[in-house]
């Protein structure tokens, strides 16, 4: 596939079959948390899919290795040590989200386990979401002393309406697959054993349709309501930068590390 990186990835597995390009987040021991390497690898791969001509790639499937889909950003001590300035980091996150959002190919999230924080919004950024009965979803940010990122504030109201979006974002509850279907954030819930079958069936059906027409339909629907995702992502970046500078965010990280409830003081 001309233009796509022809190399082994450190954090991803890639496979193509009959027009379906599958990207597997491959950090199973960390529930596929997004670290700097994964972010760079995803960005390079998605840019190649977006910017080059790949008529052989009709559908992009995103899933996770092991028991999780994606647990969000890597909050471990090692990841924190390598983390750049918050605004720089958030603009990189925004670039990643926007690149996924603007892929011309139809994207399917195959959610096989926990999808939390940026991982939840990664799934929501896809055009279609198929979840196994083991899947769980959470806009976990409020529990970490943070606000939504990876496009969540743009995605949620459009998917489920403003009040339900606020419920998910403010309480940061974990939804099981059936509740996610009831809220309207997934298209289908199937047994774990049937997940691959349904995603493959959808990929085959979509791959048989006119790709240009699908790409234009996708773009029209995505841009039907203002403000644009690019404007919202920039606002998210500034909001999250403020959050990262608070004592409450630091307290949330310490509490997460120590496996205790955080004590937020509004500082």
N, C-alpha and C positions, 0 to 999 in steps of 0.2 A: 504494500500500500504506500504509494509515493507520498512523501511528506510526513507520514507518521513516524514517530521515533522508533527506530529498529534497534532496540536494546532491551536488556533486562532491567526491570524496575525493582527498586528496593522495597517499596511499600504497596505495589499494585500487581495484580495479575490481569493480563489482557488476552482475549480470545475472540476470534471472528469466525462465524459460521453462517453461511447463507444470508449475508447482508446484515446480520445482527452482531454488533460489536459489544462484547461484555467486558466491563471494567469491574474487577473485584478489589475492594479495599482490603489490604492484606497485612493487618497488624492484629491478628486475632487475640493475642494475649492482652492487648490493650483495648479490646472491643472496637478495634479499628479507629481509634482516636486519631484525629488529624494533627500530625506534627509538621514541622517546616518542610521535611523531605516529601511527605505525601502531598502537601499543598503545591510544591514546585512541580512534582510529577503530574498531578492532575491538571494543573494550569497548562503545562506544556502539551499534554495530550489533548485537552479540550481545545486549545488554540489551533492545533494541527487539524483537528476535525472540523473546526469552524472556518478556518481561513483557507484551506486547500480544497481542491476538488476531489471528493471521495464518493463517486457514484456507487461504489461497491459497499458503502456503509449507509444503510437505510434507517437503522434503529440502534440507539445506544442504551444498553442496560447497565445499571449501576447496582451493585450489591456488596455484601460484606462477607469476609471469610469467617468461619467458625460460628460462634453463638450470637454475634452481634452484627448489626448493619453499620452503625457508626455512633460512638458515644460522645461525639462532639470534639472540641479542641482538646489536645493533649495538655492536661494541667499538671503533669508530673514535674518534680523538681528539675529533672534533666531538661525537659522542654522549656521550663521557665527560665533556666540559665541562658538558653540560646534565643530567648524571645527578644525581638527588637523593640524600639519605642512603640507604645500602644497605637499611636495614629498610623505609623508605618505598617504595623501588623494588621490593623483594621482595613487599611486601604488595599493591602494584599488580599485579605479576606473578601473585600468587596469586588476586587478584580476576578477572583475565583468564582464568586457567585454570579457575577454578570456574564462571565464567559460561558458558564453552564446554561444560564438563562437564555442566551442568544445562540446556542447551537441550532443549526438548521435541521438537524436530524430530530426525529421524535425520540424522547428520552423516557425510559421506564425505570422507576425505582423498584427493585425487588427486595422488599424489606423482610429480612429473615430473623430479626431480633431487635435489640434496643436501638432506637434512633432518638438521640437526645441532643439538645442544644443545636449547634451548627449541623450536627448529623441529622436532626429532625428537619431542619430547613433545607439541607441538601436534598432529602427525599421530597419535600414539598416543592422544591424548585423543578423537579422533573414533571413532565407532561402528564404522566400516568403513574399511579402507585398501586402495586399489588403487594399485599401484606400477608404473611403467614399468620396462623392463629397464635404463634409465639411472639409476634411483634409487639413492641411497646413504643410509645411516642411521648416525648416530653419537651416542652419549651422550658428547660431547666434553669434558664439564666437568672431569674429572680432569686433562686436559692443560692446562687453564687455571687449575689450582690451586683449583677450585671443587667443590662438591657438586651433586647433582641439584636441579633446580627445575622449574617448570611441571608439577608433579604427577608427575614421573618416578618418584620412590620409591614412590608409591602404585600407579602404572600397571604398571611393569615386572614385579614379582612376580606380579601377577594375570594378566598376559598370558602369561608364559613360565616362571614358577616362580622361586624365590629364587636358586638357584645360577646359572642362566643370566642372571638380572638382575644379579647381582654381577659376572659375567664381562663383560657389556657396560659396566657402570658403572665398574668398577675399571680395566679396560684401556683403555677409551675408544677401542676399535678402530672402524674404518669398515667397515660391512657393505655389500656390494653387494646388489642386489635378491634374488638367489637365496638368499644367506645369510640375509637378513631373512625370507624365506619359510620357510627351514629352521628358524630360531629361533622362528618363530610370531608375529612382530610385524606381519606384513601378511597380508591375506586372499588377494590374487591378485597375480601378476606377469604383465604383458602387454608386448608390443612397444610401443614409444613410439607408433607409428601407430595402435594399437588402444586406447590409454588412454581417449580421449574416448568411444569407442563403448561400452566396457564400463561406464564410470561413468554414462553417459546411460541405458543399459539398466537398471542397478540403480536409478537414481533414478526411472525410470518405473515399475518394478515396485513399489518402496516407496511411491511416490506414489499408487498405486492401492489401497493397504491403508488400514485404519482408523487415522487419525493418533493418536487418543486411546489406542487399544490399543497402538500402537507406543511411544508416549511412556511409558505405564505399564510396559510390558515393559522398556524401556530403564532406567527408574528402579529397578525391582526388581533387575535384574542389576547395575547400578552400585553399589547399596547392600547387596549380598548378603554382603559380607565387611567386617568392621571392621578398622582404624579408618576413620572417614569421610574422604573426600577433603579436607573442610574442615579437619579436625584435622591431617592430614598436611601440607597446604599451609602452615599456620601454623608447624609444626615446620621445614619447609623454609626458610621465611622467616628464622627465627632462625639456622639453620645457615649459610645463605648470607651473612647479615650478618656472621657471624664470619669466614667465608672472605675476604670483601672487605677485611677489615682486616689481612690477613696480608701479609708481604713476598713470600711465594710467589705469591700471586695477582698482585701487581704485577709480579713477575719474569716470570710467564707472559704477561702483557699486553705487556711490553717485548719478550720473545722472539718473540711473534707478530708484533709490529710490525717487528722487525728480521729476521724470517725465519731464526731460529736455534732450536736446542733450548734449552729452559729449564733452569736449574740450581736445583733446589728444595733448600732448606736446613731445611725444617720450622719456619720462623719466620713 
